[in-house]
Amino acid sequence: MKPTLTIEYCPKCNWLLRAAYMAQELLTTFVDEIKSVTLEPSEVNGRYTISIDGKVVFDRKSFGGFPEIKEIKQIVRDVVNPEKNLGHADTPPHREH
């Protein structure tokens, strides 16, 4: 059975577009691994979490902000299909010396 993802976002913070963008990216990347992505307006101000089958795998407050989309993809991949190669999203960021 394919897992269901839920993105709970704060509508008062205007995070619907961010949640919709992340949902689109996750649905595109994990087309064969996930059943659906649900967007859920939170009743708690400032909340932004991503859950897989009810288990929170990302919490904006615990993380200290929003990561890049590739980091979200890595978090989701590690749960739904740890063997999946994410291509360019798996490469560490280039650092200047």
C-alpha positions in Angstrom: 0.0 0.0 0.0 1.4 3.4 -1.0 1.7 6.0 1.7 -0.3 9.2 2.0 1.5 12.5 2.7 -0.1 15.4 4.5 1.2 19.0 4.4 -0.3 21.0 7.2 0.2 24.7 6.7 -0.7 27.9 8.4 -3.2 29.8 6.1 -2.8 33.0 8.2 0.9 32.9 7.3 0.0 32.7 3.6 1.8 29.3 3.2 -0.8 27.7 0.8 1.3 28.4 -2.3 4.4 27.0 -0.6 2.4 23.9 0.4 1.0 23.5 -3.1 4.4 23.9 -4.7 5.9 21.2 -2.4 2.9 18.9 -3.1 3.5 19.3 -6.8 7.2 18.6 -6.4 6.6 15.5 -4.2 3.9 14.1 -6.5 6.2 14.5 -9.5 9.3 13.0 -7.8 7.5 10.1 -6.1 4.9 9.3 -8.7 5.3 5.5 -8.2 5.9 5.6 -4.5 3.1 7.7 -2.9 -0.7 7.5 -3.1 -1.5 11.2 -2.6 -0.6 14.5 -1.0 -3.2 16.2 1.1 -3.0 20.0 1.9 -4.5 20.7 5.3 -5.0 24.2 6.6 -3.8 24.3 10.2 -5.8 25.7 13.1 -2.4 26.4 14.9 -0.7 29.7 13.8 2.7 29.2 12.3 2.4 25.4 11.8 4.0 23.8 8.8 4.5 20.0 9.0 4.8 17.2 6.5 3.5 13.8 7.7 3.7 10.4 6.0 0.8 8.1 7.1 0.2 10.3 10.2 3.9 10.4 11.3 5.5 13.8 11.2 8.7 13.7 9.2 9.2 17.5 8.9 8.3 20.3 11.3 9.2 23.9 10.4 9.6 24.9 14.0 11.9 22.0 14.9 13.9 22.5 11.7 14.3 26.3 12.3 12.6 27.4 9.1 12.0 26.1 5.6 14.7 24.0 3.8 15.3 23.8 0.1 12.9 21.5 -1.8 15.7 19.0 -2.4 16.1 18.5 1.4 12.3 17.8 1.7 12.6 15.3 -1.1 15.5 13.6 0.7 13.5 13.4 3.9 10.5 11.9 2.1 12.7 9.5 0.0 14.3 8.2 3.2 10.9 7.0 4.4 9.1 6.0 1.2 11.9 4.5 -0.9 15.4 4.8 0.6 17.0 3.2 -2.5 15.6 5.8 -4.8 18.2 8.0 -6.5 17.1 11.6 -6.6 19.6 12.6 -9.2 20.7 16.3 -8.9 18.7 16.6 -5.6 21.1 14.0 -4.0 24.2 16.1 -4.6 25.5 18.2 -1.8 25.5 22.0 -2.4 28.5 23.5 -4.0 30.6 25.4 -1.5 33.1 28.1 -2.4 36.6 27.7 -1.0 
